[in-house]
């Protein structure tokens, strides 16, 4: 009896051969002997190389799938069962002894062939699973390497911005701290915006509170000038009274210059620089002129604080997002 040709062994060999070829291609591509998938970007930078490698690995993972071909071995098993039944009945149906020997040999071969086919499919499944796990691990490692330089720069920038804010709050020049930030992030908005203030620094909040005590008296004196037409006695009285000044303090109500000055002072003492600047608009022109040097320092402080606070917030937000 002629043994029918079987393609099950060829199928298992084909599956294993395909996996070996695919894994070999992945190794050669990782080692650099085979170019990465995707369009050539025309650059040799580390970041783009890693990005290209990650994409190539993703393509490899997508190509390695668990064997999905369904092998129908039912005909083989049915044939094997029939042969086993025939072989168990020597001489049945007029089967000759020589033919019986051939049937037994075919049963043995079919049994081995089915076992080999099942084993090959199981090995192919395991090889595909292992290959996917290894490539996934390599992708994670490559992505981590790609992100490390950006993370390091962001951390260094956060440190430099924090140091710059500390120097500004401390008072005095902060040129060294600004140069440190410039070396890390030359395009940072604060680098350009604070350049004009770095060599001299800005008044601290404590400086503003202290200086306003003198400034407030100067502004009120500008509003209480003696009448040039008054007599000698009135001038003497005015001169004596100028050394005795009683004005309200705290958050008082009213539109008088004394009330406005009191609210400015109260807001400065409570750290509300913006509120103090807004109250300034309610002063008479003569008081504003007399206190102009102080107002320049207050405005400068507000401008610098706005710039550095925005830089700190932006840096912290980026660090949190990437982390």
C-alpha positions as CSV (number, residue, x, y, z in Angstrom):
1,X,0.0,0.0,0.0
2,X,1.5,3.3,-1.1
3,X,2.0,5.9,1.7
4,X,0.4,9.3,0.8
5,X,2.6,12.3,0.8
6,X,2.4,14.4,3.9
7,X,3.1,18.2,4.2
8,X,2.8,18.5,8.0
9,X,6.6,18.2,8.6
10,X,7.2,20.8,5.9
11,X,4.7,23.2,7.6
12,X,6.4,22.9,11.0
13,X,9.8,23.4,9.4
14,X,8.5,26.4,7.4
15,X,7.2,28.1,10.6
16,X,10.4,27.5,12.5
17,X,12.5,28.6,9.6
18,X,10.5,31.9,9.2
19,X,10.9,32.7,12.9
20,X,14.7,32.0,12.8
21,X,14.9,34.3,9.7
22,X,12.9,37.1,11.4
23,X,14.9,36.9,14.6
24,X,18.2,36.8,12.7
25,X,17.0,40.0,10.8
26,X,16.3,41.7,14.1
27,X,19.7,40.8,15.5
28,X,21.4,42.1,12.3
29,X,19.3,45.3,12.4
30,X,20.1,45.9,16.1
31,X,23.8,45.4,15.4
32,X,23.7,48.0,12.6
33,X,24.4,45.6,9.7
34,X,20.9,46.1,8.4
35,X,19.5,49.7,8.1
36,X,16.5,50.7,10.2
37,X,13.0,50.8,8.8
38,X,11.4,54.1,7.8
39,X,12.6,57.0,5.7
40,X,16.2,58.2,6.0
41,X,16.3,61.4,8.1
42,X,19.8,62.4,7.0
43,X,21.2,62.8,10.5
44,X,23.5,60.9,12.8
45,X,22.5,62.4,16.1
46,X,22.1,60.1,19.1
47,X,18.5,61.1,19.6
48,X,17.3,60.4,16.0
49,X,19.3,57.1,15.9
50,X,17.6,55.9,19.1
51,X,14.2,57.0,17.7
52,X,14.9,55.1,14.4
53,X,15.9,52.0,16.4
54,X,12.8,52.2,18.5
55,X,10.6,52.3,15.4
56,X,12.5,49.4,13.8
57,X,12.0,47.4,17.0
58,X,8.3,48.2,17.0
59,X,8.0,47.0,13.4
60,X,9.8,43.8,14.3
61,X,7.4,43.2,17.2
62,X,4.5,43.7,14.9
63,X,5.9,41.2,12.5
64,X,6.4,38.5,15.1
65,X,3.0,37.0,15.7
66,X,2.1,33.7,17.4
67,X,1.5,31.0,14.8
68,X,-2.1,31.3,13.7
69,X,-2.2,28.7,11.0
70,X,-4.7,25.9,11.9
71,X,-3.3,22.5,11.0
72,X,-6.1,20.0,10.6
73,X,-4.7,16.7,11.8
74,X,-8.1,15.0,12.1
75,X,-7.6,13.1,8.8
76,X,-4.3,11.8,10.0
77,X,-5.7,10.8,13.4
78,X,-8.7,9.1,11.7
79,X,-6.4,7.2,9.4
80,X,-4.2,6.2,12.2
81,X,-7.2,4.8,14.2
82,X,-8.3,2.8,11.2
83,X,-4.9,1.4,10.6
84,X,-4.5,0.5,14.3
85,X,-7.8,-1.3,14.2
86,X,-6.8,-3.2,11.1
87,X,-3.4,-4.0,12.6
88,X,-5.0,-5.4,15.7
89,X,-6.8,-8.1,13.7
90,X,-4.2,-10.2,11.9
91,X,-5.5,-11.8,8.8
92,X,-8.8,-9.9,8.9
93,X,-10.4,-8.9,5.6
94,X,-7.8,-11.1,3.8
95,X,-4.9,-8.9,4.7
96,X,-1.6,-10.7,3.9
97,X,1.2,-10.9,6.4
98,X,3.5,-8.7,4.3
99,X,0.8,-6.1,3.9
100,X,0.1,-6.2,7.6
101,X,3.8,-5.5,8.3
102,X,3.6,-2.5,6.0
103,X,0.4,-1.3,7.8
104,X,2.1,-1.5,11.2
105,X,5.1,0.4,9.8
106,X,2.8,3.1,8.4
107,X,1.0,3.4,11.8
108,X,4.4,3.9,13.5
109,X,5.4,6.6,11.0
110,X,2.1,8.4,11.3
111,X,2.3,8.4,15.0
112,X,5.8,9.9,15.0
113,X,4.8,12.5,12.3
114,X,1.8,13.7,14.3
115,X,4.0,14.0,17.5
116,X,6.7,15.9,15.6
117,X,4.1,18.3,14.1
118,X,2.6,19.0,17.5
119,X,6.0,19.5,19.1
120,X,7.1,21.8,16.2
121,X,4.0,24.0,16.6
122,X,4.5,24.2,20.4
123,X,8.2,25.3,19.9
124,X,7.2,27.9,17.3
125,X,4.6,29.3,19.8
126,X,7.3,29.5,22.5
127,X,9.9,31.0,20.2
128,X,7.5,33.8,19.1
129,X,6.5,34.6,22.7
130,X,10.2,34.8,23.7
131,X,11.1,36.9,20.8
132,X,8.3,39.4,21.5
133,X,9.4,39.7,25.1
134,X,13.0,40.3,24.2
135,X,12.2,42.9,21.7
136,X,9.8,44.7,24.1
137,X,12.5,44.9,26.6
138,X,14.9,46.4,24.1
139,X,12.3,49.0,23.1
140,X,11.9,50.0,26.8
141,X,15.6,50.3,27.2
142,X,16.0,52.4,24.0
143,X,13.2,54.7,25.0
144,X,14.8,55.2,28.4
145,X,18.1,56.2,26.8
146,X,16.2,58.6,24.4
147,X,14.6,60.4,27.4
148,X,17.6,60.6,29.7
149,X,19.3,63.6,28.0
150,X,16.0,65.7,28.0
151,X,15.3,64.8,31.6
152,X,18.8,65.8,32.7
153,X,18.5,69.1,31.0
154,X,15.1,69.8,32.5
155,X,16.4,69.0,36.0
156,X,19.4,71.3,35.5
157,X,17.2,74.1,34.2
158,X,14.9,73.7,37.3
159,X,17.8,74.1,39.6
160,X,19.2,77.1,37.7
161,X,15.8,78.9,37.7
162,X,15.3,78.2,41.5
163,X,18.8,79.6,42.2
164,X,18.0,82.7,40.1
165,X,14.8,83.3,42.1
166,X,16.7,82.9,45.4
167,X,19.3,85.5,44.3
168,X,16.6,88.0,43.3
169,X,14.8,87.6,46.6
170,X,18.1,88.0,48.4
171,X,18.9,91.3,46.8
172,X,21.9,92.7,45.0
173,X,23.3,91.7,41.5
174,X,22.3,88.2,40.2
175,X,24.5,88.1,37.0
176,X,26.2,84.8,37.9
177,X,22.9,83.0,38.4
178,X,21.5,84.5,35.2
179,X,24.6,83.3,33.3
180,X,24.2,79.8,34.7
181,X,20.6,79.7,33.4
182,X,21.8,81.1,30.0
183,X,24.4,78.3,29.7
184,X,21.6,75.6,30.2
185,X,18.7,77.2,28.4
186,X,19.9,80.2,26.2
187,X,16.4,80.5,24.7
188,X,14.6,80.9,28.1
189,X,12.5,84.1,28.1
190,X,13.8,85.1,31.6
191,X,17.4,85.2,30.3
192,X,16.7,88.1,28.0
193,X,14.0,89.8,30.1
194,X,16.2,90.0,33.2
195,X,19.5,91.0,31.6
196,X,19.0,94.7,32.2
197,X,18.4,94.1,36.0
198,X,21.1,91.5,36.6
199,X,24.1,93.8,37.2
200,X,22.4,95.9,39.9
201,X,19.6,93.8,41.2
202,X,16.3,95.0,42.4
203,X,14.9,96.2,45.7
204,X,13.8,93.4,48.1
205,X,10.4,93.4,49.7
206,X,12.0,94.3,53.0
207,X,13.7,97.3,51.3
208,X,10.4,98.5,50.0
209,X,8.7,98.3,53.4
210,X,11.6,100.2,55.0
211,X,11.9,102.9,52.3
212,X,8.3,103.7,52.2
213,X,8.3,105.1,55.8
214,X,10.5,107.9,54.6
215,X,8.8,108.2,51.2
216,X,5.3,108.6,52.8
217,X,6.5,111.6,54.8
218,X,8.0,113.2,51.7
219,X,4.8,112.8,49.7
220,X,2.7,114.2,52.5
221,X,5.1,117.1,53.0
222,X,4.7,117.9,49.3
223,X,1.0,118.3,49.8
224,X,1.4,120.6,52.9
225,X,3.6,123.4,51.7
226,X,3.3,126.7,53.6
227,X,1.4,129.6,51.9
228,X,4.0,132.0,50.6
229,X,1.7,134.9,51.5
230,X,1.4,134.0,55.2
231,X,3.0,136.1,57.9
232,X,6.1,135.4,59.9
233,X,4.1,134.1,62.9
234,X,2.1,131.7,60.7
235,X,5.3,130.4,59.1
236,X,6.8,129.8,62.5
237,X,3.7,127.8,63.6
238,X,3.8,125.8,60.3
239,X,7.4,125.0,60.8
240,X,6.8,123.9,64.3
241,X,3.9,121.7,63.3
242,X,5.8,120.0,60.5
243,X,7.8,118.1,63.0
244,X,4.6,116.7,64.5
245,X,2.8,114.5,62.1
246,X,-0.2,112.3,63.0
247,X,-1.6,110.2,60.2
248,X,-3.7,107.0,60.1
249,X,-2.2,103.6,59.7
250,X,-3.6,100.3,58.5
251,X,-6.4,99.6,56.0
252,X,-8.4,102.7,56.5
253,X,-11.2,104.0,54.3
254,X,-11.3,107.4,52.6
255,X,-9.9,109.2,49.6
256,X,-7.6,111.6,51.5
257,X,-3.9,111.4,50.7
258,X,-3.3,110.3,54.3
259,X,-5.8,107.4,53.9
260,X,-4.3,106.3,50.5
261,X,-0.7,106.4,52.0
262,X,-1.9,104.3,54.9
263,X,-3.4,101.7,52.6
264,X,-0.2,101.6,50.5
265,X,1.9,101.0,53.6
266,X,-0.5,98.4,54.9
267,X,-0.3,96.4,51.6
268,X,3.4,96.6,51.5
269,X,3.7,95.2,55.0
270,X,1.4,92.3,54.0
271,X,3.3,91.5,50.8
272,X,0.6,92.8,48.4
273,X,2.9,94.7,46.1
274,X,0.3,94.7,43.3
275,X,-2.3,96.2,45.6
276,X,0.1,98.9,46.7
277,X,0.8,99.8,43.1
278,X,-2.9,100.1,42.4
279,X,-3.5,102.3,45.5
280,X,-0.7,104.6,44.1
281,X,-3.0,105.8,41.4
282,X,-5.3,107.4,44.0
283,X,-2.6,109.9,45.1
284,X,-2.5,113.6,44.1
285,X,-0.1,114.5,41.4
286,X,2.2,116.4,43.8
287,X,2.5,113.3,46.0
288,X,3.2,111.0,43.0
289,X,6.0,113.3,41.9
290,X,7.5,113.4,45.3
291,X,7.4,109.6,45.6
292,X,8.4,108.8,42.0
293,X,11.9,107.2,42.9
294,X,10.1,104.7,45.2
295,X,7.5,103.9,42.6
296,X,10.2,103.1,40.1
297,X,11.7,100.5,42.5
298,X,8.3,99.1,43.2
299,X,7.4,98.7,39.5
300,X,10.8,97.1,38.8
301,X,10.3,94.6,41.6
302,X,6.9,93.7,40.3
303,X,8.2,93.2,36.8
304,X,11.1,91.0,37.8
305,X,8.9,88.9,40.1
306,X,6.4,88.3,37.3
307,X,9.2,87.1,35.0
308,X,10.9,84.8,37.5
309,X,7.7,83.4,38.9
310,X,6.5,82.5,35.4
311,X,9.8,80.8,34.7
312,X,9.6,78.8,37.9
313,X,6.0,77.7,37.2
314,X,6.8,76.7,33.6
315,X,9.9,74.7,34.7
316,X,8.0,72.9,37.5
317,X,5.1,72.0,35.2
318,X,7.5,70.4,32.6
319,X,9.3,68.5,35.3
320,X,6.1,67.1,36.7
321,X,4.8,66.1,33.2
322,X,7.9,64.3,32.2
323,X,8.4,62.7,35.5
